[in-house]
Amino acid sequence: MKKLRIVLIVFAVIVVFWAGMLITDTVKSQNFLEPVFAREQIVPPGDNTKLYNGIGYTVKTEYYTNENGERYPGCSEVWLFGKPFAAVIT
């Protein structure tokens, strides 16, 4: 019984840390900042998208170019286990 309790406590701590990582990266992506806990995925050159992979989630940020040639973020999405979780558009 004692081992089961320890296993459940360790599992709960892991879930809390994972949820904190997900919430942190979601809030940062909604403010058009780079995620802290997700690593950048390589995309083809010329593609105006940046992808970041976290543990069980993906952050996708699309960039647009105005008439002056300046890049700015236009859309940011967070996908949780392959399904949309949060999104923001400028």
N, C-alpha and C positions, 0 to 999 in steps of 0.2 A: 504494500500500500504506500510505503514511503517513497519507493522508486517511482511509482506512478505519479505521485504528487510532484516530485522533482522534474520529471519529464514534462508534465503539463505546465509547470512554471517556466521552464526553459522555452517551450513552444510559445507560450504567451509573450515572453520577452522578445523572441524573434519576430512575432507578428506585430508587436508594438513598434519595434525598430523599422520594420518594412513599411508600416503605415506612415511613420514619420518621414521616411524617405520619399514616399509617394506624395504626401501632402506638401512637403517642401518643394519638390520639383514641379508640382502642379501650380503652386502659387507663383513660383519664379517664372514659369512659362506664361502664365496669365499676365505678368508684368513685362513680357518680352525679354526676359533675361535668360542666360544659359542655365540649364539644370546643373545641380551640384553633384548628384549621385548617379546620373546616367552618363554613359560614355558616348562620344560622337561616332556615328556610323559614316563610312565613306560613301559619298554620292557621286554620280557622274559630273564632270566639269560642265559648267553652263547651266546646271540645274539650280533653280532658285529656292531650293529646299535644304534644310538641315534636319537630320534625323539623329535622335539620341535614344539609346537603348538602356533601360533600367531593368531591374529584376521584375519581370512580369508586366512591364509597361513600356510604352514608346512615346516620346515627345517629338512632334513634327512641327517645325516652324517654316513658313513660306515667306520669302522676301520678294518685294517688288521694287522696281526701279522707276523713278520719276523722270520727267523730261530733262532735268539737270544731270542725270546719271547717278544720283544718290540712291543707295539701297536703304530700304526701311522695312521692318517686319510688318506683314499684313495679316497673317493668320497664324495662330498657334493652337495645336490640338494635343491632347493627352489621350492615348489609347491604352486601356487596361485589359489585358488578356485578349487582345484583338478586337475589342469593342470600344466605341467612343465613350470617354469618361468626362472630359471637359474640353471646352474650346473657347477661344476669344478672337474677335475680328476687329481690326482698327477701322 
